[in-house]
Amino acid sequence: MSVLVVGMSHQSAPVALLEQLSMDNTIQHDTCSRLVDCSALSEAMIVSTCNRLEVYAVTNSFHMGVQEVVGVLADVSDVPADTLRGYLYVRYADAAAEHLMTVTSGLDSMVIGEQQIIGQVRTAYQAATEEGTVGPRLHALAQAALHVGKRVHSETDIDAAGASMVSFAFDQALTAMEASDLAGQRVLILGAGAMASLAATHAGRLGAAELVIANRTLERAENLAQHAEEAGVKARAVPFTERCTQLAEVDMAVSATGSDSFTITAADLPAKETAAAHRPLMLVDLSLPRDIDDAVAEHHGVRLVNIESLSNSLQAANTEVAAATDPRQAAERIVAEELDSYTSAQRVRDVAPAIGALHRRAADVVACELGRLRQKSPELTEQQVDDVRQALKRVADKLLHEPTVRAKKLAADSGTVDHATALQELFGFQLEGTGVAVEAAELPDLPDLPDTHPERKDA
């Protein structure tokens, strides 16, 4: 059994496709349950963010595991499996562990070093744990990856090399506005979740004169407005249905709701004949799927920053970050160090059943010989038999001590062929690979899985 990662991110897939695969909490829970119901998969968790969708699973068969994950993703997203295979990447065993550690450290993010991904991985892990789809292997990997993320941000200057998606979005918006801050500006925040809260906090730090918070649940908007007030920023909450009215009165609107439909469309903008229509309006879309219709940018005076435009801008930004290699190299050294520690511990864990089988075999031999002794020498007392038992046990333990210690050490130190392999072969156990990292499109074609929704064929 090994960990398998099948996913796509801003580096491998277009935003439009990522939108189609984006999952809310309910869909994630249902999908994890479907994954562990597959024959080759036993554990599963899903990391779904604005720029990545990754399935982490434990499988007893690499190729079948990939096929089953791709099949479930295709069914859930209604994207053909052949289309998905062109954008998905696959990581297996040690390569899967390295990938999650790199992701959690912020080294694979659109903004190198951003911290939000740590919380997103933790949330995915906790949700899957509550759903009952996380077992010992994903538990160990998630805990190790979260530890790596904490170390990277506390022991390196990676935070200075990058920022969160929210702060980068504001930087891009201010550049478009030809401004250095939001002094005197009124900002509308749509949503009251984690991204919206970060946006409100960042707008306040940039000197926004007033925050207007709109959310479908007014109470949550009021709570966010209260927190802003406590931080010294003027803020008020309004019903979500009043968001269009507020567009005529603000200088910037930030949407972070993750809604299934647009929160702002071209029809929601101030009418052309009104004075408000000639007022510059900056729109920032932090959601995936997108909250704001791209058509708004066609209106005079309206500028739009969204995930897709941020992705394009970040290609240049990350090139600059890469040039300042010290923080990233320090982070990569931590990842390598923790990966070595994690994989060593896993190899020791994997060799334990074989060592246990060896000790049980020795115990069986001792018991068998004692039985023969009883038959051949019935005159022996129970005390004498017990003395022989203890002597045989000490002999067996002493003979197995050195091989046991060496087996664990070899398992921990070896990254290729280890002592666990020899023991597993000796006892006829299943063998595992060391690590595979490929693109899904490079995998050989496999027979299609049975269609669990035959009615869709006629759709």
Phi, psi and omega in degrees: 000129179221160179280138179236136174242127172233119184198178173215154181215185179300339181278341185241345188220152177288157182302320182301321180287321177300324178299319182293330181267352182302137184234135171277180186300318182297314180294322178300314181298313181297320181292320177299319179296319179294322181296314182287347174280348179288151187294327185263000184241140181236340177222154179199143167213154185234128173257111181237114180233185182291345181224019174200152172222113184229132175258123174253121184222161173250128186229153175259003180207115185303301185294317178294323178299315177299315182299318182290320177297313179299320179298317179293316179299319179297319181292318182290321186267347185064021173262127181305143181302322180297324178292315180300317184300336180285346184237347183281149170243156183231133174231143187221141176057235183300325179294327177291318178297316179298322181296312181295322178296320179293318179297311184294334178282351182085008182278349180247010184278162175301318174254109184301128177092001182296144187268342187299331183297331178300312179296324181292320177293318179298317179298317179298317180295314181295319180296316180292327177295315178296327180284344179085019181257001176258129177245197186298324183288312178291328176299311181297318182291316180298316179297318179295318181294318178295323176297318178299314180302317179297317180297316182300316184281337180268335187251355179231173177261029182298331179298326180286338180278341181214180180216176177286165177301324181296310182295323178295321178298318178294322178300316179294321179295317180295324177298316179294329180276353184056046181228159179257344179204188181247024180304129179079000183264148175255134186236129176264127177248120177259119183114165179216019178273199184299313181295318180296321178297318177297320180296317179297317179298316182292320178298321178295319179295331180277004173091020179306136181289327180203142174250134175245118185254125177235130179212152182300327172260106187301325182300320179292324176295320179294322178296317180294320178296322179295318178298321178296318178299319180294335178272002177092016180249128178296129183206153175211155180255144177226155176300148182299331181291346181265006185299323182293321177298321182292335180300333180282350186243355184247165178262337181215144174231130180242123180247127181214062184254334185066030183291156176283346179230165181295137174271336177223125176238173179300326180291341181277348182286155179305141180301148186298332184277356181267158179295328181296333181294338182264002179273128180303138181226124178259124179247132181236120182252112182257012186252155171215114006299159185296140176272329188248128180295133180301336184296342181297332183291347179282346180278142181298132176084357180257127177241145186231131171241124178223183185303320183294315179291325177296321179300316179296317181293327184287339177301317178287320182296319181290333175296320179292320179297320181297330180294326176272079195284339188304308181299319181292318179296322177296319178295319180294327177294322178295317178300314181297319180296313182289327177297318179298318179295317181295312183293326177297315179297321180292322179292322176296319178297320182291329181279343184302316179300321179293319178295319178299320179296322179296317180292322178294322177298317178297319179296322178295320179296317178300314181296320180296316181293325177295322178297317178295321180298319179299319181291319183281332183228069182295345181285347181294140177280167178298323179296319180293319178296320180294323177297319178295319180301313181296322179294315178297321180296318179296320179298313180298315181297318180292322179292326183270347184301307183296313177300324179296312180298316181294322180298316180294320180293316179296321178297318182290323187272335186268133178258358182241259178270118183245175183293335178301323180298315180298316180293320180295319178295320181300320182260007176073032181274164177290135179261152180239155175280177181261330179169137179223135175226111181217169171271145183299328182293340181275352181286149178293151177296139179237158177303143180294146174287155175303138181286114181279353178229070185299337182293342182287342182297331182266359182286000000 
